[in-house]
Every structure is written in structure tokens, then in C-alpha cells.
Amino acid sequence: MLDMMMVLALAVSSAPAASADTDRRPALDRPASTMTGTEIKAYNVGLAPTHPDYIKCRKIEEIGSLVKRARVCHTNEEWKQLWVQGNQDSRDTMDAYASKAGDCRATGTC
């Protein structure tokens, strides 16, 4: 009985762990926004909505129009990268303005 449990424990510990990297899909040959809804659904079959390769679409209002909206689609990983880049851009802008305001007060030219 003890030998059986050791064999089972060894088998479980030596089995490769399932990770998101092992079941990644190949890179898309074109932007996800140019795919049809049917193509996106077919691509997403078998993927959890939280998987990095799962494609999600959002409708974004077009500037200058009250009713026109653009459909923008990206994988979860791409949405994450866009979010990180947008936050970094915001921080950089705030730092640039904060340093200019600090210079103005230091020199008394405000």
C-alpha cells in the first residue's frame, strides 16, 4: 500500500504542470479587428475567457460622431499590454507637467 502511494505521488510530481504557455495558439496572421464575428468565435473555441489568447472585442466611440462606433478586437494579452502602455504614458505626462510646475515655483517665474 505504501509503495503504491509513493508511486502515485512520484507520478503526480513528475507530470508536467499544465500552464498557459503550453496551450498557446499560434500568432494571428492579421489584426483581430479585421476578423469577422464567426472567425473570432471559431478561434476562441476551447479557450477560457481569461486565457491570454482569447479575443475580446469592444466598441469604441469615434471622435466627432455622436453615433458612429468602431469595433476594436485584441487578445487578452494585447489588451493587457495596451493598458500597461496607456498607464505608463499617463505617468510620463504627469511627471513631465509636475517637473515643469516645480521649476516654475523654484525660479519664481510663475
FIDREN-565964 format. One record per residue (C-alpha): residue number from 0; x, y, z. Coordinates in steps of 0.05 Angstrom, whole numbers, always signed. Each point is the difference from the previous one (the first is absolute). Last residue first. Layout:
FIDREN-565964
koldo i = NUM, east = X, north = Y, up = Z .
...
//
This chain:
FIDREN-565964
koldo i = 109, east = +100, north = +1634, up = -244 .
koldo i = 108, east = +71, north = +24, up = -11 .
koldo i = 107, east = +23, north = -8, up = +72 .
koldo i = 106, east = +57, north = -46, up = -21 .
koldo i = 105, east = -18, north = -56, up = +48 .
koldo i = 104, east = -74, north = +7, up = -12 .
koldo i = 103, east = +7, north = -6, up = -76 .
koldo i = 102, east = +48, north = -58, up = +5 .
koldo i = 101, east = -49, north = -39, up = +42 .
koldo i = 100, east = -56, north = +13, up = -50 .
koldo i = 99, east = +44, north = -26, up = -56 .
koldo i = 98, east = +18, north = -63, up = +40 .
koldo i = 97, east = -73, north = -14, up = +15 .
koldo i = 96, east = -18, north = +8, up = -74 .
koldo i = 95, east = +52, north = -50, up = -23 .
koldo i = 94, east = -17, north = -48, up = +57 .
koldo i = 93, east = -74, north = +3, up = -17 .
koldo i = 92, east = +16, north = -15, up = -73 .
koldo i = 91, east = +46, north = -58, up = +17 .
koldo i = 90, east = -52, north = -29, up = +48 .
koldo i = 89, east = -54, north = +5, up = -54 .
koldo i = 88, east = +45, north = -34, up = -52 .
koldo i = 87, east = +16, north = -55, up = +50 .
koldo i = 86, east = -74, north = -12, up = +13 .
koldo i = 85, east = -15, north = -3, up = -75 .
koldo i = 84, east = +58, north = -49, up = -10 .
koldo i = 83, east = -25, north = -46, up = +55 .
koldo i = 82, east = -71, north = +1, up = -27 .
koldo i = 81, east = +24, north = -13, up = -71 .
koldo i = 80, east = +42, north = -58, up = +25 .
koldo i = 79, east = -59, north = -30, up = +37 .
koldo i = 78, east = -46, north = +8, up = -61 .
koldo i = 77, east = +54, north = -35, up = -41 .
koldo i = 76, east = +3, north = -59, up = +49 .
koldo i = 75, east = -76, north = -4, up = +2 .
koldo i = 74, east = +0, north = -6, up = -76 .
koldo i = 73, east = -23, north = +61, up = -39 .
koldo i = 72, east = -63, north = +25, up = -34 .
koldo i = 71, east = -21, north = +72, up = -14 .
koldo i = 70, east = -70, north = +13, up = -28 .
koldo i = 69, east = -7, north = +73, up = -19 .
koldo i = 68, east = -60, north = +41, up = +20 .
koldo i = 67, east = -40, north = +52, up = -37 .
koldo i = 66, east = -58, north = +32, up = +38 .
koldo i = 65, east = +19, north = +69, up = +24 .
koldo i = 64, east = +60, north = +8, up = -46 .
koldo i = 63, east = +60, north = +45, up = +7 .
koldo i = 62, east = +43, north = -51, up = +37 .
koldo i = 61, east = -20, north = -71, up = -15 .
koldo i = 60, east = -32, north = -37, up = +58 .
koldo i = 59, east = +34, north = -65, up = +17 .
koldo i = 58, east = -34, north = -67, up = -6 .
koldo i = 57, east = +39, north = -55, up = +34 .
koldo i = 56, east = +21, north = -68, up = -25 .
koldo i = 55, east = +33, north = -57, up = +39 .
koldo i = 54, east = +46, north = -53, up = -30 .
koldo i = 53, east = +24, north = -56, up = +46 .
koldo i = 52, east = +75, north = -9, up = -7 .
koldo i = 51, east = +18, north = +19, up = +72 .
koldo i = 50, east = -54, north = -47, up = +28 .
koldo i = 49, east = -50, north = +35, up = +46 .
koldo i = 48, east = -60, north = -14, up = -44 .
koldo i = 47, east = +20, north = -74, up = +2 .
koldo i = 46, east = +20, north = -28, up = -67 .
koldo i = 45, east = -31, north = -61, up = -34 .
koldo i = 44, east = -31, north = +38, up = -57 .
koldo i = 43, east = +30, north = +71, up = -2 .
koldo i = 42, east = +25, north = -5, up = -72 .
koldo i = 41, east = -68, north = -24, up = -25 .
koldo i = 40, east = -35, north = +57, up = +37 .
koldo i = 39, east = +49, north = +50, up = -29 .
koldo i = 38, east = -11, north = -26, up = -71 .
koldo i = 37, east = -75, north = +4, up = +9 .
koldo i = 36, east = +4, north = +71, up = +25 .
koldo i = 35, east = +40, north = +20, up = -61 .
koldo i = 34, east = +75, north = +13, up = +4 .
koldo i = 33, east = +28, north = +69, up = -17 .
koldo i = 32, east = +2, north = +21, up = +73 .
koldo i = 31, east = +42, north = -62, up = +16 .
koldo i = 30, east = +58, north = +28, up = -40 .
koldo i = 29, east = +28, north = -49, up = -51 .
koldo i = 28, east = +42, north = -63, up = +0 .
koldo i = 27, east = -18, north = -14, up = +73 .
koldo i = 26, east = +55, north = -30, up = +42 .
koldo i = 25, east = -6, north = -74, up = +13 .
koldo i = 24, east = -44, north = -20, up = +59 .
koldo i = 23, east = +29, north = -11, up = +69 .
koldo i = 22, east = -15, north = -66, up = +35 .
koldo i = 21, east = +69, north = -11, up = +31 .
koldo i = 20, east = +10, north = +73, up = +21 .
koldo i = 19, east = -65, north = +3, up = +41 .
koldo i = 18, east = +26, north = -55, up = +44 .
koldo i = 17, east = -15, north = -73, up = +13 .
koldo i = 16, east = +53, north = -28, up = +47 .
koldo i = 15, east = +43, north = -55, up = -29 .
koldo i = 14, east = -8, north = -65, up = +37 .
koldo i = 13, east = +59, north = -15, up = +47 .
koldo i = 12, east = -38, north = +18, up = +64 .
koldo i = 11, east = -61, north = -40, up = -19 .
koldo i = 10, east = +39, north = -62, up = -19 .
koldo i = 9, east = +43, north = +5, up = +63 .
koldo i = 8, east = -62, north = +6, up = +44 .
koldo i = 7, east = -32, north = -60, up = -35 .
koldo i = 6, east = +63, north = -42, up = +7 .
koldo i = 5, east = +6, north = +19, up = +73 .
koldo i = 4, east = -73, north = -17, up = +13 .
koldo i = 3, east = +8, north = -68, up = -33 .
koldo i = 2, east = +62, north = -15, up = +41 .
koldo i = 1, east = -37, north = +17, up = +64 .
koldo i = 0, east = -56, north = -48, up = -19 .
//
